Amino acid sequence: MIQSMTGFGKHVAQLPSKKITVELKSLNSKSLDINARIPQSYREKELELRKMIADVLVRGKVDLGLYVEITGEETTAEVNQGMVKKYMEQLAQLAKGDDIKLLELALRMPDTLKTDKDDIDESEYEAIKEALKQALSEITTFRNEEGKVLEQDFVERIKNLITLLDKVNAMDPERLATVRERLERAVSDLKVELDANRFEQELIYYLEKYDVTEEKVRLANHLSYFETTLKSDDSNGKKLGFIAQEIGREINTIGSKANYAPMQQLVVQMKDELEKIKEQMLNVL
C-alpha cells in the first residue's frame, strides 16, 4: 500500500484557560524537511516535537504550526506590543484592512503574549504532545487516502503499458518481415550479382540488430515487478521510481531499434503513460 506525501492534519485541545491548536501540512520532497512555527516559550521542546513528526511522516516537506491562545484569566501574561505592531505592519503590506481587523489577525500570531513564567507547564506540554499525536494520526489518514488514489492511477497506467506491450509483441513478426523486405528491395535495386548464402548471412546479422526480444522480456518483468512492489505492505516510492527508470530504459531501446513506424507510434504511447506515472511518483512516500 503506497502513501502520498501530501496531507493535512489538525487538532485542537481546550485547556481551562488556553486553547492549543496543532496544524500539520505536508508536500512532496526528496527528504524530510520540517518547518516549525511554534511560540518562543516552547523552543526548547522543538527537537522533541520534530522527532515525533519524523518518526511518523518519514519524508516530505512538513509545516508544523503550534498556536496557544489564552481563553481565560492569566494574570502573568501581557501583550507583547512591539511584536504585535510588527505583525500589523507586515499584514498591512500584504492586504488592506482597518486597524481592528489587523489587530485581531496579529494577536493570533506566535509570541504576541509574553508571560513572567520561565518554566514550561508540564500538563500544558502533555496536552501539546497529545494534540500533535492526533494531528499526526489525521495527516497519516489523509496520506493513506491520497495513496489509494495514486495506486489506482498507477494500476491503470501499468495495465495500459501491458496492453501496448502485447500490441508490440503481436506486431513484431510483421515488423521484421517488413524490414527484411525493405532491405531485399534495396539490394535488388542495386542490380548487382550477390552470393545468395553470403547475402542471407549478412541479412540475418543485420536483422539481429533490430531484434527487441530481450527488451520486451525485461519490460514485461519490470511491469510485473512494479505491480508487486505496489502491493507491498510498505510505501516504496523510491523503489518504484527506480523500477520506472528501468521501464523507461527498455521502452527507449525498443523505440530506437524498431525501425518501423507503427511500432514507434506504440512506443510514443508507452512513453506518454510512463511520463504520467513519473509525474505522480513524485508524491509517493
Secondary structure, DSSP 8 states (H G I E B T S, - for coil): ---BS-EEEEEEEE-SSEEEEEEEEEE--SSEEEEEE--GGGGGGHHHHHHHHHHHH-SEEEEEEEEEEE-S--TTEEE-HHHHHHHHHHHHHHS---HHHHHHHHHTSTTSEEES--S--HHHHHHHHHHHHHHHHHHHHHHHHHHHHHHHHHHHHHHHHHHHHHHHHHHHHHHHHHHHHHHHHHHHTT-----HHHHHHHHHHHHHTT--HHHHHHHHHHHHHHHHHHTSSS--HHHHHHHHHHHHHHHHHHHHHH--HHHHHHHHHHHHHHHHHHHHHTTB-
